[in-house]
Amino acid sequence: MKTWLDAATLGIEMQRVVALRLMKIAAGGPAAQVEASRMVTEKAAAFAEAATMLALGGSSKKVIRRYRSHVRANARRLSRRSKA
């Protein structure tokens, strides 16, 4: 797949995760606090991982592929029904 198409797909997938996170945060409670903290922590870790990949000679395609795997994992986690 072309890098630009991977990037566009990543953008669409990220929007879904943003929507799922906003719903979780809007619901409030302890789970919302955990999700908000997790979101900030993940952003810092993702930046560090991408910067390291690029510094070590990784391609933008490799970085996008890795981000997509993180985004898909978040979508799966956020889509599961809570056991409340």
GUTORVEX-365152 format. One record per residue (C-alpha): residue number from 1; residue in one letter; x, y, z. Coordinates in pm, 1 decimal. Layout:
BEGIN
<pt><baba>NUM</baba><rovo>a</rovo><xx>X</xx><yy>Y</yy><zz>Z</zz></pt>
...
***
This chain:
BEGIN
<pt><baba>1</baba><rovo>m</rovo><xx>0.0</xx><yy>0.0</yy><zz>0.0</zz></pt>
<pt><baba>2</baba><rovo>k</rovo><xx>127.5</xx><yy>348.9</yy><zz>-78.5</zz></pt>
<pt><baba>3</baba><rovo>t</rovo><xx>252.6</xx><yy>554.1</yy><zz>214.9</zz></pt>
<pt><baba>4</baba><rovo>w</rovo><xx>-1.1</xx><yy>831.2</yy><zz>149.3</zz></pt>
<pt><baba>5</baba><rovo>l</rovo><xx>-284.9</xx><yy>578.4</yy><zz>155.3</zz></pt>
<pt><baba>6</baba><rovo>d</rovo><xx>-149.9</xx><yy>428.6</yy><zz>477.6</zz></pt>
<pt><baba>7</baba><rovo>a</rovo><xx>-137.6</xx><yy>777.6</yy><zz>626.7</zz></pt>
<pt><baba>8</baba><rovo>a</rovo><xx>-493.7</xx><yy>854.9</yy><zz>514.9</zz></pt>
<pt><baba>9</baba><rovo>t</rovo><xx>-617.7</xx><yy>525.6</yy><zz>657.4</zz></pt>
<pt><baba>10</baba><rovo>l</rovo><xx>-437.4</xx><yy>599.8</yy><zz>982.2</zz></pt>
<pt><baba>11</baba><rovo>g</rovo><xx>-616.0</xx><yy>935.3</yy><zz>999.7</zz></pt>
<pt><baba>12</baba><rovo>i</rovo><xx>-955.8</xx><yy>769.8</yy><zz>959.1</zz></pt>
<pt><baba>13</baba><rovo>e</rovo><xx>-876.5</xx><yy>503.0</yy><zz>1217.9</zz></pt>
<pt><baba>14</baba><rovo>m</rovo><xx>-753.0</xx><yy>767.4</yy><zz>1459.7</zz></pt>
<pt><baba>15</baba><rovo>q</rovo><xx>-1082.4</xx><yy>956.6</yy><zz>1432.3</zz></pt>
<pt><baba>16</baba><rovo>r</rovo><xx>-1269.1</xx><yy>645.8</yy><zz>1545.1</zz></pt>
<pt><baba>17</baba><rovo>v</rovo><xx>-1042.9</xx><yy>610.5</yy><zz>1848.3</zz></pt>
<pt><baba>18</baba><rovo>v</rovo><xx>-1090.0</xx><yy>980.1</yy><zz>1931.2</zz></pt>
<pt><baba>19</baba><rovo>a</rovo><xx>-1469.1</xx><yy>933.1</yy><zz>1918.9</zz></pt>
<pt><baba>20</baba><rovo>l</rovo><xx>-1453.2</xx><yy>621.6</yy><zz>2137.7</zz></pt>
<pt><baba>21</baba><rovo>r</rovo><xx>-1228.2</xx><yy>798.2</yy><zz>2388.5</zz></pt>
<pt><baba>22</baba><rovo>l</rovo><xx>-1452.9</xx><yy>1103.2</yy><zz>2402.7</zz></pt>
<pt><baba>23</baba><rovo>m</rovo><xx>-1752.8</xx><yy>882.5</yy><zz>2476.6</zz></pt>
<pt><baba>24</baba><rovo>k</rovo><xx>-1564.0</xx><yy>708.3</yy><zz>2755.8</zz></pt>
<pt><baba>25</baba><rovo>i</rovo><xx>-1444.9</xx><yy>1037.3</yy><zz>2904.0</zz></pt>
<pt><baba>26</baba><rovo>a</rovo><xx>-1793.2</xx><yy>1191.3</yy><zz>2872.7</zz></pt>
<pt><baba>27</baba><rovo>a</rovo><xx>-1935.0</xx><yy>900.2</yy><zz>3074.7</zz></pt>
<pt><baba>28</baba><rovo>g</rovo><xx>-1723.4</xx><yy>1019.4</yy><zz>3367.3</zz></pt>
<pt><baba>29</baba><rovo>g</rovo><xx>-1612.3</xx><yy>827.7</yy><zz>3671.2</zz></pt>
<pt><baba>30</baba><rovo>p</rovo><xx>-1286.1</xx><yy>652.1</yy><zz>3745.8</zz></pt>
<pt><baba>31</baba><rovo>a</rovo><xx>-1268.2</xx><yy>491.9</yy><zz>3399.8</zz></pt>
<pt><baba>32</baba><rovo>a</rovo><xx>-1275.0</xx><yy>838.8</yy><zz>3242.4</zz></pt>
<pt><baba>33</baba><rovo>q</rovo><xx>-986.1</xx><yy>954.0</yy><zz>3460.2</zz></pt>
<pt><baba>34</baba><rovo>v</rovo><xx>-783.5</xx><yy>646.1</yy><zz>3369.3</zz></pt>
<pt><baba>35</baba><rovo>e</rovo><xx>-854.4</xx><yy>695.0</yy><zz>2997.7</zz></pt>
<pt><baba>36</baba><rovo>a</rovo><xx>-755.7</xx><yy>1062.6</yy><zz>3005.0</zz></pt>
<pt><baba>37</baba><rovo>s</rovo><xx>-426.7</xx><yy>980.6</yy><zz>3177.0</zz></pt>
<pt><baba>38</baba><rovo>r</rovo><xx>-362.8</xx><yy>688.8</yy><zz>2944.8</zz></pt>
<pt><baba>39</baba><rovo>m</rovo><xx>-423.4</xx><yy>906.7</yy><zz>2641.2</zz></pt>
<pt><baba>40</baba><rovo>v</rovo><xx>-158.4</xx><yy>1159.5</yy><zz>2745.9</zz></pt>
<pt><baba>41</baba><rovo>t</rovo><xx>93.5</xx><yy>891.2</yy><zz>2838.7</zz></pt>
<pt><baba>42</baba><rovo>e</rovo><xx>41.9</xx><yy>710.3</yy><zz>2508.0</zz></pt>
<pt><baba>43</baba><rovo>k</rovo><xx>103.2</xx><yy>1027.7</yy><zz>2308.1</zz></pt>
<pt><baba>44</baba><rovo>a</rovo><xx>441.6</xx><yy>1082.9</yy><zz>2472.9</zz></pt>
<pt><baba>45</baba><rovo>a</rovo><xx>541.0</xx><yy>718.0</yy><zz>2428.7</zz></pt>
<pt><baba>46</baba><rovo>a</rovo><xx>430.8</xx><yy>715.1</yy><zz>2063.4</zz></pt>
<pt><baba>47</baba><rovo>f</rovo><xx>633.0</xx><yy>1027.6</yy><zz>1988.9</zz></pt>
<pt><baba>48</baba><rovo>a</rovo><xx>942.9</xx><yy>878.8</yy><zz>2150.6</zz></pt>
<pt><baba>49</baba><rovo>e</rovo><xx>897.2</xx><yy>551.6</yy><zz>1962.6</zz></pt>
<pt><baba>50</baba><rovo>a</rovo><xx>851.9</xx><yy>725.9</yy><zz>1626.2</zz></pt>
<pt><baba>51</baba><rovo>a</rovo><xx>1147.6</xx><yy>957.4</yy><zz>1683.1</zz></pt>
<pt><baba>52</baba><rovo>t</rovo><xx>1368.6</xx><yy>662.5</yy><zz>1776.3</zz></pt>
<pt><baba>53</baba><rovo>m</rovo><xx>1257.8</xx><yy>465.4</yy><zz>1470.5</zz></pt>
<pt><baba>54</baba><rovo>l</rovo><xx>1337.5</xx><yy>755.7</yy><zz>1241.0</zz></pt>
<pt><baba>55</baba><rovo>a</rovo><xx>1668.8</xx><yy>830.1</yy><zz>1413.4</zz></pt>
<pt><baba>56</baba><rovo>l</rovo><xx>1771.9</xx><yy>468.6</yy><zz>1361.2</zz></pt>
<pt><baba>57</baba><rovo>g</rovo><xx>1695.6</xx><yy>485.9</yy><zz>990.8</zz></pt>
<pt><baba>58</baba><rovo>g</rovo><xx>1336.3</xx><yy>364.3</yy><zz>987.5</zz></pt>
<pt><baba>59</baba><rovo>s</rovo><xx>1109.4</xx><yy>481.3</yy><zz>708.4</zz></pt>
<pt><baba>60</baba><rovo>s</rovo><xx>792.1</xx><yy>684.9</yy><zz>740.0</zz></pt>
<pt><baba>61</baba><rovo>k</rovo><xx>606.7</xx><yy>376.8</yy><zz>614.1</zz></pt>
<pt><baba>62</baba><rovo>k</rovo><xx>740.9</xx><yy>175.0</yy><zz>907.5</zz></pt>
<pt><baba>63</baba><rovo>v</rovo><xx>640.3</xx><yy>448.0</yy><zz>1154.3</zz></pt>
<pt><baba>64</baba><rovo>i</rovo><xx>288.5</xx><yy>468.6</yy><zz>1008.4</zz></pt>
<pt><baba>65</baba><rovo>r</rovo><xx>252.0</xx><yy>90.0</yy><zz>1018.0</zz></pt>
<pt><baba>66</baba><rovo>r</rovo><xx>351.7</xx><yy>88.4</yy><zz>1385.7</zz></pt>
<pt><baba>67</baba><rovo>y</rovo><xx>112.2</xx><yy>374.3</yy><zz>1470.4</zz></pt>
<pt><baba>68</baba><rovo>r</rovo><xx>-169.8</xx><yy>188.1</yy><zz>1295.4</zz></pt>
<pt><baba>69</baba><rovo>s</rovo><xx>-108.1</xx><yy>-118.1</yy><zz>1512.6</zz></pt>
<pt><baba>70</baba><rovo>h</rovo><xx>-134.3</xx><yy>98.4</yy><zz>1826.1</zz></pt>
<pt><baba>71</baba><rovo>v</rovo><xx>-449.3</xx><yy>267.8</yy><zz>1697.7</zz></pt>
<pt><baba>72</baba><rovo>r</rovo><xx>-614.3</xx><yy>-66.1</yy><zz>1612.9</zz></pt>
<pt><baba>73</baba><rovo>a</rovo><xx>-530.9</xx><yy>-199.1</yy><zz>1960.2</zz></pt>
<pt><baba>74</baba><rovo>n</rovo><xx>-690.3</xx><yy>108.4</yy><zz>2117.9</zz></pt>
<pt><baba>75</baba><rovo>a</rovo><xx>-999.4</xx><yy>71.2</yy><zz>1899.5</zz></pt>
<pt><baba>76</baba><rovo>r</rovo><xx>-1039.1</xx><yy>-293.0</yy><zz>2007.0</zz></pt>
<pt><baba>77</baba><rovo>r</rovo><xx>-989.5</xx><yy>-205.4</yy><zz>2373.7</zz></pt>
<pt><baba>78</baba><rovo>l</rovo><xx>-1230.9</xx><yy>87.7</yy><zz>2365.6</zz></pt>
<pt><baba>79</baba><rovo>s</rovo><xx>-1494.7</xx><yy>-105.9</yy><zz>2169.6</zz></pt>
<pt><baba>80</baba><rovo>r</rovo><xx>-1523.3</xx><yy>-388.1</yy><zz>2421.9</zz></pt>
<pt><baba>81</baba><rovo>r</rovo><xx>-1828.9</xx><yy>-381.5</yy><zz>2640.2</zz></pt>
<pt><baba>82</baba><rovo>s</rovo><xx>-1761.3</xx><yy>-289.0</yy><zz>2997.6</zz></pt>
<pt><baba>83</baba><rovo>k</rovo><xx>-1840.4</xx><yy>-553.7</yy><zz>3256.6</zz></pt>
<pt><baba>84</baba><rovo>a</rovo><xx>-2052.0</xx><yy>-322.9</yy><zz>3467.9</zz></pt>
***
